Amino acid sequence: MKGIYITEEGKQWLKEQIGTNRDIWEKEFRRDVASRLVGVAGAFKKILEEATPIQCLAFEQWLELNEEDIAIELAESGADRELDFDLESEQLKRYEIHVNNNLKKS
């Protein structure tokens, strides 16, 4: 039977080489991943710095401030007496207008 025969010294040397190369590969891999993460973090930081924060109230806060005015407006227009009237839907529509107006200002 033909084959390659390696001495014990050869086996030991081969194991050391594989181990050394594996360590080198792992270090390079970690360095590459770290540099990519730094690049992504930098890009994300730049996006955040350039972004303008939107100044909108949460729906519940906005509703507390506007619920009475909405009720008056709907009563005056007669919309609250329509058969298919949905108060929550009307409130959400007006909140969306509030959010969109603040987006335009940004």
Long-range contacts (C-beta under 8 A, 24 or more apart in sequence): 52-106, 53-106, 54-99, 54-102, 54-103, 54-106, 55-102, 55-105, 55-106, 56-98, 56-99, 56-102, 57-98, 59-92, 59-95, 62-95, 62-98, 63-91, 63-95, 66-94, 67-91, 70-94
